[in-house]
Amino acid sequence: MTLYGRHHEKAELDRVLDGAREGSGAGLVLWGDPGIGKTALLEDTALTAADFTVLCCRGTRMESGLAFAALHELLWPVVDRIGTLPAAQAAALRGALGHHRDPADRFLIGAATLTLLSELAGEQPVLLAVDDAQWLDEPTVDCLCFVARRLRTEPVALLLATHADPARGPWGRLPSLEVTGLADADARLLARAARPGADELTLDRTVRVAAGNPLALQELPGTLDPVGPEHPGAPDPLERARPGTPPGARHAAGPAAPGLPEVLAADLAADLAEPGEAPTPPFPVGPRLRRAFHSRIDALTPAARTLLLLIATEERGEQWVLREAAAELGAGDDVWDEVRWSGLLTARDGRVRVRHPLVRAVVYEDAPFAARRAAHRALARALAGEDADELRAWHLAAACDGPDEEVAALLTDAASRAWARGGCASAERILRRAAELSPGPAGAAVRLARGARAAWEAGRVDAARELLDRAARLSSDEEVAEVSGGLRGLIEFAHGDQETAHRHLLRDVPALSRPEKAVELAGVAVRAGWSAGSPALQDTALRVLTALPDVPPALPGWWREEGTAPALTDEAVARLGAGSWRLMPPAPLAIAWGAEEALAEALERKVAGLRRTDAATALVLTVPQTATLDLVRGRWADATANAAETLRLAEEIGADHAASQCRNVLAWTAAARGDEADVEELSARALERSVPRGMRALTAAAYWSRGQLALHTGRAEEASGLLERLSEPGHDAAHGTFALLSAADAAEAAVRAGRPEAALPHARRLREWADRTGTAWAAAAADRCAALLAEDPAEAEARFRAALAGPGAAARPFDHARTRLLYGEWLRRARRRTDARAQLAEAAETFRRLGAAPLLARALTERELTGRQPRRPGPGDTGPSLTPQERRVARLAAEGLTNREIAARLLISPRTVGHHLSNVFPKIGVTCRTELTGVDFEDGPRLTR
């Protein structure tokens, strides 16, 4: 194969390959007009990559609705290697490829693909070449995007070719390279090679009209009139499109106007049309290229044209399917020979296809509908086996010219199979078509409602809303709610306004026939009221919940603010954990009840089970809860690592509220550590999503982080203003649970700002909660506030001592250390320097261990004022700086997990695990992974022996 010109493009492609050879993987998207030469560049690159394992696939319109169709083609040459993957990953990938029908998480499929590619790359670099990426099925797109974001430490190159600028599409994060027309000199060489006998005038006109498009350069010379334009005396249509532009100027300075040259516009319109759609009327010059293709097509016999149409319709190039369908339509071996010699086909790797998508478009779109329908039906009959059910259904659907319940039912079954394999986006598309073919409104509504659920689970929220609206116009709200599982309320709860979510959820509870689903929906309604910071909404939903049968006994107790803390027995936890994650109480509420240890233990068991299966979606919903609990338990390293890891996954699946919760966890620790820039950025991102959607719980958490930062860094007046918002009626940040949890901070800020009267309501709130529930943390916090407000020294000291000595008071080490700091400061002002030094030393040790720099500095300053000059912390006193992911990898390695096991847990590749460990070892002063067992990751990290 000879490439004319393309020196810049080839240099860029070589750069990507060289990076992969050196272990630094990357992706590159080639984009440009149809026929511009993207496929030729991919094929040339694959030929030059002799030292690579080359895996290729091509998107097709017929298979764009089939879940993981392109991934199946891409990985088929190495499918025998799937058995070497971790069991959960192997099962997920086999399911995606249709080897079985067990359900699988789409992120687990992505992790399995990444691990497979990483292990292949351990033997030699891997090149993934993906052509016609605009027609890839969406589950394959999701999988390849997952892989592309994790190639930095892998010897893997990903090259994609597509029509449109990828900046706003799924490939927007990858570097891109526009492939434009050939320069005139190279274009002339290509045109001469395509038609050796063409005269010079014909070649001149071909170069002008083709505008550098290689496909046009090869096809036009035999059809252009060398004398002049199509109509004598008429101006050249190309010149009409670009007045004043001399021939060849496009190649020197780029396109004079966006879009295709007219010569290809009509053919692109046909290429983008869905099967069965009428192509856009051609532009003035478009018919020339069509005539070039038709000159070859019309020369074929009717039987050969039928076979060519069959090949264009099938698209995949499966010869056994094509031969069986062709035989049914009367095309035998002699007809095959005729079509092969036409020059309209390519044969590679045992597959036969129409030579170019534009040729395929002309063949398909210009055929009569009756001929297209016959081709689709013949292909449907030729396809055999369960793994072909989805494609068979699509062919039958393409052959329909009106409603057909039998075909709609086949599509519905195909959607269920795609959904079970993790292809939710494909299921949505299939169900849309099934609804179109449904004879009656009731059947269409059911399929639209199911499609809405599939779209939501695929992360396509707008599409889910649109399908629900369409279903509601055809059926009752109750029927739509039953089929979709109360989806409208769930969408609002997860992505939208909480009061709206509450209203939809309670409306749909009676419509659900399965009791456990009704309980789940009512539980979400209660949680929506809590998230909105509305006791009235919460109580309304709670009354609905408690009236339902089979409600877990522990469930209603979490939401009642009166009475003692709910009992979280093993049996109660088991019942909650056996159901949906939505039945588990939110972590801040458990913290308020003083049940963080019990809930953390239950959630940790749940997370451990989820990590064994790599269920990423469930992890995104659960891990932020454990991270929040870890904050108050003083396990900041775990909280930070888990929140950072989960934030990345939440952003990838579009789980906005989970992402905001992760940001709030990170902002809370950043505030305690005095990192002002991080607090500002993280809280601003959280508020950007939470305020417009009425998520007062998340808004309050963001304000709390900002208030803590101001308090810890000595800006008491600012802190007081921020923290007051959490209990200010009507404010976006007003929330009862967070007002309670932040009450001690708000009281301290008011006292330090010289407004002790403003601290009284916060101290009273804590005392009332402590008296009502008997929770140790609230009693300790109330005593601390009372000590700050006491005018009598004896009363103040008694309150400080009570705060430090209460049962379970030390279970929250940060709060305990803060009480010691305040007590030490009080003792120093009372001139009891020896006693003060003891309290301040204890506080400083905890702050040093946690990395709470502002409070550590404050404790050390107070100690200096007692007459003792303590050693100030140096740059490395809090341990080497590990990234959250490095810390997590190191901790798992210290537990004895292999690189493959760590990779499976963290949804990265084994090679990336090795990369992180190579950074960790020199940072903490170890030489091998066995020495990691002697590292204390909570205090530094630092070596303990």
TAWOWO-V313963 format. One record per residue. SS is DSSP state (hx for helix, st for strand, lp for the rest). NEAR is the number of other C-alpha atoms within 10 Angstrom. Layout:
SS:NEAR ; SS:NEAR
This chain:
lp:7 ; lp:8 ; lp:14 ; lp:15 ; lp:15 ; lp:16 ; hx:9 ; hx:11 ; hx:17 ; hx:16 ; hx:11 ; hx:13 ; hx:20 ; hx:15 ; hx:13 ; hx:21 ; hx:28 ; hx:17 ; hx:17 ; hx:27 ; hx:20 ; lp:13 ; lp:20 ; lp:17 ; lp:25 ; st:24 ; st:26 ; st:20 ; st:26 ; st:26 ; st:23 ; lp:21 ; lp:21 ; lp:24 ; lp:21 ; lp:22 ; lp:22 ; hx:25 ; hx:21 ; hx:15 ; hx:19 ; hx:21 ; hx:15 ; hx:16 ; hx:19 ; hx:20 ; hx:13 ; hx:11 ; lp:17 ; lp:9 ; lp:13 ; lp:23 ; st:19 ; st:18 ; st:18 ; st:21 ; st:21 ; st:23 ; lp:24 ; lp:21 ; lp:20 ; lp:20 ; lp:22 ; lp:21 ; lp:26 ; lp:26 ; lp:32 ; lp:29 ; hx:24 ; hx:27 ; hx:24 ; hx:18 ; hx:17 ; hx:20 ; hx:20 ; hx:15 ; hx:13 ; hx:13 ; hx:15 ; hx:9 ; hx:15 ; hx:19 ; hx:14 ; hx:12 ; lp:18 ; lp:17 ; hx:14 ; hx:18 ; hx:27 ; hx:22 ; hx:24 ; hx:30 ; hx:31 ; hx:21 ; hx:22 ; hx:30 ; lp:23 ; lp:20 ; lp:13 ; lp:16 ; lp:19 ; lp:15 ; lp:17 ; lp:24 ; lp:22 ; hx:26 ; hx:23 ; hx:26 ; hx:31 ; hx:24 ; hx:29 ; hx:31 ; hx:25 ; hx:26 ; hx:27 ; hx:26 ; hx:25 ; hx:24 ; hx:20 ; hx:18 ; hx:21 ; lp:15 ; lp:11 ; lp:16 ; lp:26 ; st:27 ; st:27 ; st:23 ; st:22 ; st:22 ; st:23 ; lp:20 ; hx:26 ; hx:21 ; hx:20 ; lp:28 ; lp:25 ; hx:24 ; hx:29 ; hx:27 ; hx:19 ; hx:24 ; hx:21 ; hx:19 ; hx:19 ; hx:22 ; hx:22 ; hx:21 ; lp:13 ; lp:18 ; lp:25 ; lp:17 ; lp:20 ; lp:28 ; lp:28 ; st:35 ; st:28 ; st:23 ; st:25 ; st:25 ; st:28 ; st:24 ; lp:21 ; lp:17 ; lp:16 ; hx:21 ; hx:13 ; hx:9 ; lp:10 ; lp:13 ; lp:22 ; lp:13 ; lp:16 ; lp:19 ; st:13 ; st:19 ; st:18 ; st:18 ; lp:20 ; lp:22 ; lp:23 ; lp:26 ; lp:20 ; hx:20 ; hx:13 ; hx:18 ; hx:28 ; hx:21 ; hx:16 ; hx:24 ; hx:25 ; hx:20 ; hx:14 ; hx:16 ; lp:16 ; lp:11 ; lp:10 ; lp:15 ; lp:12 ; hx:12 ; hx:12 ; hx:21 ; hx:24 ; hx:17 ; hx:19 ; hx:27 ; hx:28 ; hx:20 ; hx:24 ; hx:26 ; lp:29 ; lp:27 ; lp:24 ; hx:24 ; hx:19 ; hx:23 ; hx:29 ; hx:19 ; hx:21 ; hx:27 ; lp:26 ; lp:18 ; lp:16 ; lp:20 ; lp:14 ; lp:17 ; lp:10 ; lp:15 ; lp:16 ; lp:15 ; lp:8 ; lp:9 ; lp:8 ; lp:9 ; lp:12 ; lp:16 ; hx:17 ; hx:20 ; hx:14 ; hx:11 ; hx:13 ; lp:14 ; lp:10 ; lp:8 ; lp:13 ; lp:10 ; lp:16 ; lp:18 ; hx:14 ; hx:20 ; hx:16 ; hx:10 ; hx:8 ; lp:12 ; lp:16 ; lp:14 ; lp:10 ; lp:7 ; lp:12 ; lp:16 ; lp:22 ; hx:21 ; hx:25 ; hx:27 ; hx:23 ; hx:24 ; hx:26 ; hx:22 ; hx:16 ; hx:25 ; hx:21 ; hx:18 ; lp:16 ; lp:13 ; lp:18 ; lp:15 ; lp:11 ; lp:12 ; lp:20 ; lp:14 ; lp:13 ; lp:18 ; lp:15 ; lp:14 ; lp:20 ; hx:18 ; hx:19 ; hx:20 ; hx:26 ; hx:24 ; hx:18 ; hx:19 ; hx:20 ; hx:17 ; hx:13 ; hx:12 ; hx:21 ; lp:12 ; lp:11 ; lp:17 ; lp:13 ; hx:13 ; hx:19 ; hx:25 ; hx:20 ; hx:23 ; hx:26 ; hx:28 ; hx:24 ; hx:25 ; hx:28 ; hx:27 ; hx:26 ; hx:26 ; lp:21 ; lp:20 ; lp:20 ; st:14 ; hx:15 ; hx:12 ; hx:19 ; hx:24 ; hx:20 ; hx:17 ; hx:26 ; hx:26 ; hx:13 ; hx:15 ; lp:16 ; lp:12 ; lp:20 ; lp:16 ; hx:10 ; hx:10 ; hx:20 ; hx:16 ; hx:11 ; hx:16 ; hx:19 ; hx:15 ; lp:9 ; lp:14 ; lp:12 ; lp:17 ; st:18 ; st:13 ; st:12 ; st:8 ; lp:6 ; lp:8 ; st:13 ; st:19 ; st:22 ; st:24 ; lp:14 ; lp:16 ; hx:21 ; hx:24 ; hx:23 ; hx:24 ; hx:25 ; hx:23 ; hx:23 ; hx:23 ; hx:22 ; lp:16 ; lp:15 ; lp:9 ; hx:15 ; hx:11 ; hx:15 ; hx:23 ; hx:21 ; hx:17 ; hx:28 ; hx:25 ; hx:20 ; hx:22 ; hx:26 ; hx:23 ; hx:15 ; hx:18 ; lp:19 ; lp:12 ; lp:7 ; hx:10 ; hx:15 ; hx:14 ; hx:17 ; hx:23 ; hx:21 ; hx:24 ; hx:25 ; hx:24 ; hx:23 ; hx:24 ; hx:27 ; hx:19 ; lp:22 ; lp:15 ; lp:12 ; lp:11 ; lp:16 ; lp:17 ; hx:17 ; hx:16 ; hx:23 ; hx:28 ; hx:19 ; hx:19 ; hx:30 ; hx:24 ; hx:19 ; hx:28 ; hx:32 ; hx:21 ; hx:25 ; hx:28 ; hx:23 ; hx:19 ; lp:29 ; lp:29 ; lp:30 ; hx:28 ; hx:26 ; hx:30 ; hx:31 ; hx:32 ; hx:20 ; hx:29 ; hx:28 ; hx:23 ; hx:21 ; hx:32 ; hx:27 ; hx:19 ; hx:23 ; lp:22 ; lp:16 ; lp:14 ; hx:15 ; hx:16 ; hx:20 ; hx:25 ; hx:26 ; hx:25 ; hx:31 ; hx:31 ; hx:33 ; hx:28 ; hx:33 ; hx:33 ; hx:29 ; hx:27 ; hx:24 ; hx:21 ; hx:19 ; lp:25 ; lp:17 ; lp:18 ; hx:19 ; hx:13 ; hx:18 ; hx:26 ; hx:20 ; hx:15 ; hx:22 ; hx:25 ; hx:18 ; hx:16 ; hx:27 ; hx:19 ; hx:12 ; hx:17 ; lp:17 ; lp:12 ; hx:18 ; hx:17 ; hx:20 ; hx:28 ; hx:25 ; hx:22 ; hx:21 ; hx:22 ; lp:24 ; lp:27 ; hx:26 ; hx:24 ; hx:29 ; hx:22 ; hx:20 ; hx:22 ; hx:26 ; hx:18 ; hx:20 ; lp:20 ; lp:21 ; hx:29 ; hx:23 ; hx:16 ; hx:25 ; hx:28 ; hx:17 ; hx:22 ; hx:30 ; hx:23 ; hx:18 ; hx:23 ; hx:27 ; lp:19 ; lp:18 ; lp:20 ; lp:12 ; lp:12 ; hx:15 ; hx:16 ; hx:17 ; hx:26 ; hx:26 ; hx:21 ; hx:31 ; hx:28 ; hx:27 ; hx:25 ; hx:33 ; hx:29 ; hx:25 ; hx:31 ; hx:26 ; hx:26 ; hx:25 ; lp:28 ; lp:27 ; lp:18 ; hx:18 ; hx:11 ; hx:20 ; hx:22 ; hx:17 ; hx:15 ; hx:24 ; hx:22 ; hx:13 ; hx:18 ; hx:24 ; hx:17 ; lp:10 ; lp:15 ; lp:11 ; lp:10 ; lp:19 ; lp:18 ; hx:14 ; hx:20 ; hx:23 ; hx:17 ; hx:18 ; hx:18 ; hx:19 ; lp:15 ; lp:15 ; lp:11 ; lp:12 ; lp:16 ; lp:19 ; lp:19 ; lp:14 ; lp:17 ; lp:13 ; hx:11 ; hx:12 ; hx:15 ; hx:20 ; hx:13 ; hx:18 ; hx:21 ; hx:17 ; hx:11 ; lp:15 ; lp:16 ; hx:15 ; hx:17 ; hx:22 ; lp:24 ; lp:20 ; lp:20 ; hx:22 ; hx:20 ; hx:17 ; hx:23 ; hx:20 ; hx:19 ; lp:23 ; lp:20 ; lp:19 ; hx:22 ; hx:16 ; hx:15 ; hx:23 ; hx:20 ; hx:13 ; hx:20 ; hx:22 ; hx:15 ; hx:12 ; hx:18 ; hx:19 ; hx:13 ; hx:13 ; hx:17 ; hx:17 ; hx:13 ; hx:20 ; lp:26 ; lp:21 ; hx:23 ; hx:19 ; hx:16 ; hx:20 ; hx:24 ; hx:18 ; hx:23 ; hx:23 ; hx:28 ; hx:27 ; hx:23 ; hx:28 ; hx:28 ; hx:26 ; hx:23 ; hx:21 ; hx:19 ; lp:20 ; lp:19 ; lp:19 ; hx:23 ; hx:23 ; hx:20 ; hx:27 ; hx:28 ; hx:20 ; hx:24 ; hx:29 ; hx:22 ; hx:20 ; hx:27 ; hx:23 ; hx:13 ; hx:21 ; hx:24 ; hx:15 ; hx:16 ; hx:19 ; lp:16 ; lp:18 ; hx:19 ; hx:22 ; hx:25 ; hx:27 ; hx:28 ; hx:28 ; hx:30 ; hx:28 ; hx:30 ; hx:30 ; hx:27 ; hx:32 ; hx:30 ; hx:24 ; hx:24 ; hx:28 ; hx:25 ; lp:21 ; lp:21 ; lp:18 ; hx:16 ; hx:11 ; hx:17 ; hx:26 ; hx:17 ; hx:12 ; hx:22 ; hx:26 ; hx:20 ; hx:16 ; hx:25 ; hx:23 ; hx:13 ; hx:19 ; hx:28 ; lp:17 ; lp:13 ; lp:20 ; lp:21 ; lp:29 ; hx:28 ; hx:25 ; hx:29 ; hx:31 ; hx:32 ; hx:29 ; hx:28 ; hx:28 ; hx:30 ; hx:28 ; hx:24 ; hx:28 ; hx:30 ; hx:28 ; hx:24 ; hx:28 ; hx:22 ; lp:20 ; lp:17 ; lp:16 ; hx:23 ; hx:18 ; hx:18 ; hx:28 ; hx:26 ; hx:15 ; hx:22 ; hx:30 ; hx:26 ; hx:21 ; hx:30 ; hx:22 ; lp:14 ; lp:11 ; lp:11 ; lp:13 ; lp:23 ; lp:32 ; lp:24 ; lp:28 ; hx:20 ; hx:23 ; hx:25 ; hx:25 ; hx:20 ; hx:22 ; lp:23 ; hx:28 ; hx:24 ; hx:26 ; hx:34 ; hx:30 ; hx:26 ; hx:31 ; hx:26 ; hx:21 ; hx:19 ; lp:18 ; lp:13 ; lp:15 ; hx:15 ; hx:11 ; hx:18 ; hx:26 ; hx:18 ; hx:14 ; hx:23 ; hx:25 ; hx:15 ; hx:17 ; hx:25 ; hx:20 ; hx:14 ; hx:21 ; hx:20 ; hx:13 ; hx:14 ; hx:19 ; lp:17 ; lp:21 ; hx:19 ; hx:26 ; hx:28 ; hx:23 ; hx:30 ; hx:29 ; hx:26 ; hx:26 ; hx:32 ; hx:30 ; hx:24 ; hx:26 ; hx:22 ; hx:19 ; lp:15 ; lp:10 ; lp:9 ; hx:12 ; hx:11 ; hx:14 ; hx:21 ; hx:19 ; hx:15 ; hx:22 ; hx:25 ; hx:18 ; hx:19 ; hx:28 ; hx:21 ; hx:13 ; lp:14 ; lp:14 ; lp:13 ; hx:20 ; hx:18 ; hx:16 ; lp:16 ; hx:19 ; hx:21 ; hx:23 ; hx:22 ; hx:24 ; hx:19 ; hx:25 ; hx:26 ; hx:26 ; hx:21 ; hx:27 ; hx:29 ; hx:24 ; hx:19 ; hx:20 ; hx:20 ; hx:14 ; lp:11 ; lp:12 ; lp:14 ; hx:20 ; hx:15 ; hx:14 ; hx:24 ; hx:25 ; hx:14 ; hx:22 ; hx:29 ; hx:21 ; hx:16 ; hx:27 ; hx:25 ; hx:14 ; hx:20 ; hx:24 ; hx:19 ; hx:19 ; hx:23 ; lp:24 ; lp:22 ; hx:22 ; hx:19 ; hx:25 ; hx:26 ; hx:17 ; hx:18 ; hx:28 ; hx:23 ; hx:16 ; hx:23 ; hx:25 ; hx:14 ; hx:15 ; lp:22 ; lp:11 ; lp:14 ; lp:12 ; lp:11 ; lp:8 ; lp:11 ; lp:13 ; lp:8 ; lp:8 ; lp:9 ; lp:15 ; lp:19 ; lp:21 ; lp:16 ; lp:14 ; lp:18 ; lp:15 ; hx:18 ; hx:17 ; hx:18 ; hx:21 ; hx:22 ; hx:25 ; hx:25 ; hx:19 ; hx:16 ; hx:21 ; hx:18 ; lp:13 ; lp:15 ; lp:14 ; lp:15 ; hx:19 ; hx:17 ; hx:17 ; hx:23 ; hx:23 ; hx:25 ; hx:22 ; hx:19 ; lp:24 ; lp:22 ; lp:30 ; hx:23 ; hx:22 ; hx:20 ; hx:23 ; hx:17 ; hx:14 ; hx:20 ; hx:20 ; hx:14 ; hx:13 ; hx:23 ; hx:16 ; hx:12 ; hx:15 ; hx:18 ; lp:14 ; lp:15 ; lp:12 ; lp:11 ; hx:16 ; hx:12 ; hx:15 ; hx:24 ; hx:17 ; hx:13 ; st:20 ; st:15 ; lp:21 ; lp:16 ; lp:19 ; lp:21 ; lp:20 ; st:19 ; st:17 ; lp:10 ; lp:8
